[in-house]
């Protein structure tokens, strides 16, 4: 099984009840223009064992703990720029 990352406490609770590993993130620091905040999934993309981020976990309160959780699962983090996480809708690979 993998690690589920969510900013929804209801989803987190349901996943934990079904025995899934979860990691809660506060989405309030994620930038989404004209909105109060963005979502973690909107600033990410996954390719194999790599997690790509639009921004840097150094600007994210849970960044250090998330880096450890992903590192423990041998997931490489690729930060696409040095700045706050930015919700662009997600990162897709073609």
Secondary structure, 3 states (H helix, E strand, C coil): CCEEEECCHHHHHHHHHCCCEEEECCHHHCECCCCCCCCHHHHEEEECCEEEECCCHHHCCCHHHHHHHHHHCCCEEEECCCCCCECCCCCCCC
